[in-house]
Amino acid sequence: MDHDLFRTAAGDPVAAVTAAEMAEVDRVAVEEFGLGIIQMMEHAGRTLSRVVIEGDADRITVVAGGGGNGGGGLACARHLAARDRLHRVVLDRSPDEYEGAPATQLRLLEGMGVELVDAAATPDDSATAAITDADRVIDALIGYGLTGAPRGVAAELITAIESAPGPVTALDVPSGVDATTGEAAGAVATPETTLTLALPKTGLAPLDGSLVCADLGIPAGVYAAAGIEYEHPFGDRFSVELSLAE
């Protein structure tokens, strides 16, 4: 935990956490306080949709992995689709391989009739086309749990995201970046904006681009139980822009 990395626009310090510390916050929130994963995922997706809708992009492609980060991206895609701003949803695996809360988000999209592009089963490069044809790309492939270099389809999608002509918005941590150190062992996305969740991660400090932190509705008691010194940074808002402390 580091209180010296990030500040709000008002100059208030915001604690930055390592991947292990954030994992403990998530564990305590779910196991000890009963906060639902789907509930936090919904907060993440809705706030992300608000951030990207503020721009002028009308064809937004969401690239979603199979974990919690991907689930937040899929929730965002649902809100974008409801507002006619969604272009495509690109998956890094078969829809049948999604489980738990991300699978719930995927089923909701399927119920809306949203077209899903399975990058693992599309040798015709339709996944790459869905990324390059978009006005903006949302990177929701890999979250803070990354260890080592991305591999396989995920690495190929990160490369496509990095080559996209339009701007990129990353959810929580840019895919390929170590959430604790900021290092990249392989393919990495370079977003214009990163919407990090609950608290900024220490590995975001060395990265370029703007940084926004989203409120997931996690009670202060969760942070206390997880050993995190925490002060609510959002005021009356549900997201807050952050900058590096000087």
C-alpha positions in Angstrom: 0.0 0.0 0.0 1.3 3.4 -0.9 -0.3 6.8 -0.1 2.3 8.8 -1.9 1.7 7.8 -5.5 -1.7 9.3 -6.5 -3.8 12.4 -5.7 -7.2 13.6 -6.6 -7.7 16.9 -8.4 -8.3 18.4 -4.9 -4.9 17.2 -3.8 -6.2 14.4 -1.5 -4.0 11.3 -1.3 -5.5 8.0 -2.5 -4.0 4.7 -1.4 -2.5 2.6 -4.1 -2.5 -1.2 -3.6 -0.6 -4.2 -5.0 -2.3 -7.0 -6.7 -2.1 -9.1 -3.6 -3.7 -6.4 -1.5 -6.5 -5.9 -3.9 -7.1 -9.6 -4.0 -7.5 -9.6 -0.2 -10.0 -6.6 -0.4 -12.0 -8.6 -2.9 -11.9 -11.7 -0.8 -13.0 -9.9 2.4 -15.8 -8.1 0.5 -17.2 -11.3 -0.8 -16.5 -13.9 1.9 -16.8 -11.8 5.1 -19.2 -8.9 4.1 -21.4 -10.7 1.5 -20.8 -8.2 -1.3 -21.7 -10.0 -4.5 -19.2 -10.3 -7.3 -21.9 -9.6 -9.9 -22.8 -6.4 -7.9 -19.3 -5.1 -8.1 -19.0 -6.1 -11.7 -22.1 -4.2 -12.5 -20.7 -1.0 -10.8 -17.6 -1.4 -12.9 -19.4 -1.9 -16.2 -21.8 0.9 -15.7 -19.1 3.4 -14.7 -17.0 2.3 -17.6 -19.8 2.9 -20.0 -20.4 6.4 -18.5 -16.7 7.2 -19.1 -16.6 6.2 -22.7 -20.0 7.6 -23.6 -18.7 11.0 -22.6 -16.7 10.9 -25.8 -18.0 11.1 -29.3 -17.4 7.4 -30.3 -20.4 5.7 -31.8 -18.8 2.3 -32.7 -17.2 1.0 -29.6 -15.7 -2.5 -29.5 -15.4 -4.3 -26.1 -12.6 -7.0 -25.9 -13.4 -9.2 -22.9 -11.6 -12.0 -21.2 -13.1 -14.8 -19.1 -12.3 -13.4 -15.7 -13.7 -10.6 -13.5 -12.2 -8.0 -15.7 -13.9 -9.4 -18.7 -17.2 -9.6 -16.8 -17.0 -5.9 -16.1 -16.3 -5.3 -19.8 -19.4 -7.4 -20.8 -21.5 -5.4 -18.3 -20.3 -2.2 -20.0 -21.1 -3.7 -23.4 -24.7 -4.2 -22.3 -25.1 -0.5 -21.3 -23.4 0.5 -24.6 -25.8 -1.7 -26.6 -28.8 -0.2 -24.9 -27.6 3.2 -26.1 -26.7 2.1 -29.7 -23.0 2.8 -29.1 -21.7 -0.8 -29.2 -20.0 -2.0 -32.4 -18.8 -5.5 -31.5 -17.9 -7.7 -28.5 -14.7 -9.8 -29.0 -14.1 -12.8 -26.7 -10.8 -14.5 -26.2 -12.4 -17.9 -25.9 -15.6 -19.8 -26.7 -18.7 -18.4 -25.0 -19.2 -21.9 -23.4 -16.0 -21.5 -21.5 -17.1 -18.4 -19.5 -18.1 -19.3 -16.0 -19.7 -17.7 -12.9 -20.5 -14.0 -13.0 -18.8 -13.3 -16.4 -21.0 -16.1 -17.8 -24.1 -14.3 -16.4 -23.1 -11.1 -18.1 -22.5 -13.0 -21.3 -25.9 -14.6 -21.2 -27.5 -11.2 -20.7 -25.8 -9.9 -23.9 -26.9 -13.0 -25.8 -30.4 -12.3 -24.7 -30.2 -8.9 -26.2 -29.1 -10.3 -29.5 -25.6 -8.8 -29.3 -23.2 -10.3 -31.8 -20.2 -12.1 -30.1 -17.0 -12.6 -32.0 -15.0 -15.7 -30.7 -11.4 -14.8 -31.5 -10.3 -18.4 -30.8 -12.6 -19.7 -33.6 -12.3 -17.0 -36.3 -9.3 -17.6 -38.6 -10.9 -15.0 -41.0 -9.6 -12.2 -38.8 -13.1 -11.0 -37.9 -11.8 -10.3 -34.4 -9.1 -8.0 -35.7 -11.5 -6.3 -38.0 -13.9 -5.7 -35.1 -11.1 -3.9 -33.3 -9.6 -1.9 -36.1 -13.1 -0.8 -37.4 -14.1 0.7 -34.0 -14.1 4.3 -33.1 -12.9 3.3 -29.6 -11.8 0.0 -28.1 -12.3 -1.1 -24.5 -9.6 -3.4 -23.2 -11.2 -5.7 -20.6 -9.1 -8.8 -21.3 -6.8 -9.2 -18.2 -7.1 -7.6 -14.8 -4.8 -7.3 -11.8 -4.4 -11.1 -11.6 -1.9 -11.3 -14.5 1.3 -13.3 -13.9 4.0 -13.4 -16.6 3.4 -12.6 -20.2 0.0 -13.0 -21.9 -0.2 -16.0 -24.1 -2.1 -17.4 -27.1 -5.3 -15.6 -28.2 -5.0 -13.1 -25.4 -1.6 -12.0 -26.6 -2.8 -11.8 -30.2 -5.8 -9.6 -29.1 -3.5 -7.3 -27.1 -1.4 -6.8 -30.2 -4.5 -6.0 -32.2 -5.7 -3.5 -29.6 -2.2 -1.8 -29.6 -2.4 -1.5 -33.3 -6.0 -0.1 -33.3 -6.3 3.3 -35.0 -8.9 4.5 -32.5 -8.3 5.4 -28.8 -8.3 2.6 -26.2 -9.8 2.6 -22.7 -8.6 0.0 -20.3 -10.5 -1.5 -17.4 -8.7 -1.6 -14.1 -5.2 -2.3 -15.5 -4.0 -2.3 -19.2 -3.8 -5.9 -20.4 -0.2 -7.2 -20.2 0.8 -4.8 -17.4 1.8 -6.2 -14.0 -0.6 -4.5 -11.6 2.0 -4.3 -8.8 5.2 -3.3 -10.7 4.0 -1.7 -13.9 6.3 -4.0 -15.9 5.3 -5.9 -19.0 6.7 -9.3 -19.8 5.1 -9.5 -23.3 2.4 -7.9 -25.3 0.9 -4.9 -23.7 -1.9 -2.4 -24.4 -1.2 1.3 -24.2 -4.6 3.0 -23.4 -5.5 6.7 -23.6 -7.5 6.2 -20.4 -7.5 3.6 -17.7 -10.6 3.2 -15.4 -9.1 1.5 -12.3 -11.5 -0.1 -9.8 -12.0 0.7 -6.1 -8.3 1.8 -5.6 -5.5 2.5 -8.0 -2.9 -0.2 -8.4 0.8 0.6 -7.7 1.7 -0.6 -11.2 -0.2 2.2 -12.8 2.2 4.9 -11.6 4.7 4.5 -14.5 2.1 4.5 -17.2 1.1 7.3 -19.6 -2.5 8.3 -20.2 -5.2 9.6 -17.9 -6.3 7.6 -14.9 -9.9 7.5 -13.4 -10.9 5.5 -10.3 -14.3 4.0 -10.1 -16.3 3.5 -6.9 -17.5 -0.1 -6.6 -19.6 0.5 -3.5 -17.1 -1.4 -1.2 -17.8 -0.4 2.4 -14.9 1.2 4.4 -15.1 -1.7 6.8 -13.9 -4.1 4.1 -10.7 -2.1 3.7 -10.1 -2.0 7.4 -10.6 -5.7 7.7 -8.1 -6.2 4.8 -5.5 -4.0 6.5 -5.8 -1.1 4.1 -5.8 2.5 5.4 -8.7 4.0 3.5 -10.5 7.3 3.1 -13.4 7.6 0.7 -12.0 9.7 -2.3 -15.2 10.1 -4.4 -17.2 12.8 -2.6 -20.6 12.9 -4.3 -19.3 11.3 -7.5 -19.0 7.7 -8.5 -15.6 8.1 -10.2 -12.7 10.5 -9.7 -9.7 11.5 -11.8 -6.3 10.8 -10.4 -2.9 12.2 -11.1 0.6 11.3 -9.9 1.6 13.0 -6.7 4.3 15.6 -7.2 
